[in-house]
Amino acid sequence: MPGTLYLVATPIGNLADITHRALQVLKDVDLIACEDTRHTRKLLQHYGINTKTISYHEHNEQQRAAELIEQLKQGKDIAVVSDAGTPSISDPGFRLVRAAIENEVAVVPVPGPSALISALIAAGLPTDEFFFAGFLPARSHARRARLGQLRSVPGTLIFYEAPHRLATTLTDALEILGERDAVVARELTKLHEEIRRGRLSELAAHYAKDENARGEIVVLIDRNVIGEAITASQSVATLVDQYEQDGMDHRAALKKAARELRLSRAEAYRKLISERGGT
């Protein structure tokens, strides 16, 4: 029988955030595949875990995945951990999971800390729909192009960003996405945790002057409230008419207009009736 591949979430800062189940899995498996064995060893030593470790990172992922699959097929249980948070979320893991599935190896998630979810629930931005885009491109032109692709996403946008690019990214976001509410969550669960909320223009100005924005950073930007090429002055009726002309039925058009204007469907319907003179 093949072994089991466990994807184990580890603390993003505070070591006490690891779950009892995660600790038990890390003790019981035959091997722990780590993004950085030195980093993971600190966690294992803290909890008295002596399981053998092996490196598994973006530079050796393809080769190492094949080696790990062979060990799984031989019956060994393997845990995958990243330096912090949940494996496969902007960290190695995807290739190995796909290969495990193709080889009929059981894949078991062991949930726990995640920087993007921790930031989202504390940000004060809408949580019903969100889009995680990982790290934006480092080069300005590519970054701005990517932001342009995300302009009309009807959910909270979430990115990871490096400290030295934070101010530039916020400025690009302001120019490409327009003025929106935003949040910068930095060093979550750590001693210098900071969650700064404001408009994009305010945050861009603040971090342009702040040279101490160090550590792990999550940027969150409010959803596209009224949609590309839609202004706040436009009515529910205008949007409904536009979407119906695009081929939507009346119900779907009203639902989309309500979402774009951040209204409940009942509120949007009442406004539509009022705007059309009660007809």
Stockholm file with secondary structure:
# STOCKHOLM 1.0

chainA/1-279         MPGTLYLVATPIGNLADITHRALQVLKDVDLIACEDTRHTRKLLQHYGINTKTISYHEHNEQQRAAELIEQLKQGKDIAVVSDAGTPSISDPGFRLVRAAIENEVAVVPVPGPSALISALIAAGLPTDEFFFAGFLPARSHARRARLGQLRSVPGTLIFYEAPHRLATTLTDALEILGERDAVVARELTKLHEEIRRGRLSELAAHYAKDENARGEIVVLIDRNVIGEAITASQSVATLVDQYEQDGMDHRAALKKAARELRLSRAEAYRKLISERGGT
#=GR chainA/1-279 SS CCCEEEEECBCSSCGGGSCHHHHHHHHHSSEEEESCHHHHHHHHHHTTCCCCEEECCTTTHHHHHHHHHHHHHTTCCEEEECSSBCTTSSSSCHHHHHHHHHTTCEEEEECCCCHHHHHHHHHCSCCSSEEEEEECCSSHHHHHHHHHHTTTCSSEEEEEECGGGHHHHHHHHHHHHCSCEEEEEESTTSTTCEEEEEEHHHHHHHHHHCSCCCSCEEEEECCCSSCTTCCTTCCHHHHHHHHHHTTCCHHHHHHHHHHHTTCCHHHHHHHHHHHTTTC
#=GC SS_cons         CCCEEEEECBCSSCGGGSCHHHHHHHHHSSEEEESCHHHHHHHHHHTTCCCCEEECCTTTHHHHHHHHHHHHHTTCCEEEECSSBCTTSSSSCHHHHHHHHHTTCEEEEECCCCHHHHHHHHHCSCCSSEEEEEECCSSHHHHHHHHHHTTTCSSEEEEEECGGGHHHHHHHHHHHHCSCEEEEEESTTSTTCEEEEEEHHHHHHHHHHCSCCCSCEEEEECCCSSCTTCCTTCCHHHHHHHHHHTTCCHHHHHHHHHHHTTCCHHHHHHHHHHHTTTC
//
